[in-house]
Amino acid sequence: AGVEPDVREMWDEGEARRYRRLSSLVAEWHAAGALAPGLTKEEARDVFWALSGADVFGLFVTLRGWSESRFSEWLAAALEKMLFEHAPD
């Protein structure tokens, strides 16, 4: 809202490209059986896409003052836990 239409269109196109790129990566993880039990490849892609976006980065780094390296470490750990951790046997 309130963003120039051309800028909004460019943003939307960039997000669509990022989403598609993540789709192929997550499809590979799914085919390899690497995703956590009960997690669909669509859900995994959505989680990965949402947490790795510029808006989440901005919240942590710009607004809350996290370092970029701290954010990267947190993101990697969070994605590993959400996407790959299997329930104990």
N, C-alpha and C positions, 0 to 999 in steps of 0.2 A: 504494500500500500504506500502510495506517495513516491514511488520510484519511477523514474522515466521509463516509458514503455520499452525503448530500445535496450536500456540497461537491464531491465527485468527479463527481457527475452534472451539476452546474452547469458545472464545468470542461469535461467532455466535450462538453456541448451547445455551449458557446462555441467550442471548437475545431472542432466540426463546422460551425458557422455560418461561421467564418473560412475553413475549407477550401472550402465552397461558394462564398463570395464570390470567392475566388481562382480558382475554376474558371471563372467567367464572364470574368474578366479575361484569364486565360491562353488561353481559347478565342478571344478576340478577337485576341490576338497570333498564335495559330496560324493563324487564318483570313487574317490579313494577310501570312502568310509570314515573320514576324519571328523565329521561334524558330531557334536554331542547327540546322544540318543534323544529322539523325539523332536529334534530341531530340523525343520525343513530347510532346503536350500534357499527358498524364498525368504523365510524368516531370518536366516543367517545373513543373507545379502542386505536385508533391511536394517538389521542391527549394525552391521559393518558400515553401511552407507551413512546412517544417522550419526554414529559416534565419531566417524572420521571426517565429518564435515567442518567447513570453516566456521560455522556458528558455534559449535561446541568448543573448537579451538579458541575462538574469541572469548567465550565465557570464562574458560579456565586461565588462559594466558593474558589476555588483554584486561579483562575485568577483575579477575581474582589474583593476578600477579604470579601465576605459576611460570616457571621457566619452560622453554620449549622442550628441553630434554626431560624434565619431570613429566610434562604432559605426554610426551611420546612413550615414556616408560609406563605410565598409568594406562594409556590407551592400549598398548600391547598386552599388558596383564589383564585388563578388563575384557578385551576381545578373546584372549586365550581362554579365560574362564567361561565366558558366555557361549563361545562357539565350539570349543573343542573338549572341554573337560567332561570326562565320562564318570558316571556314577560308580562308586566303589562296588566291587564284586561282593 
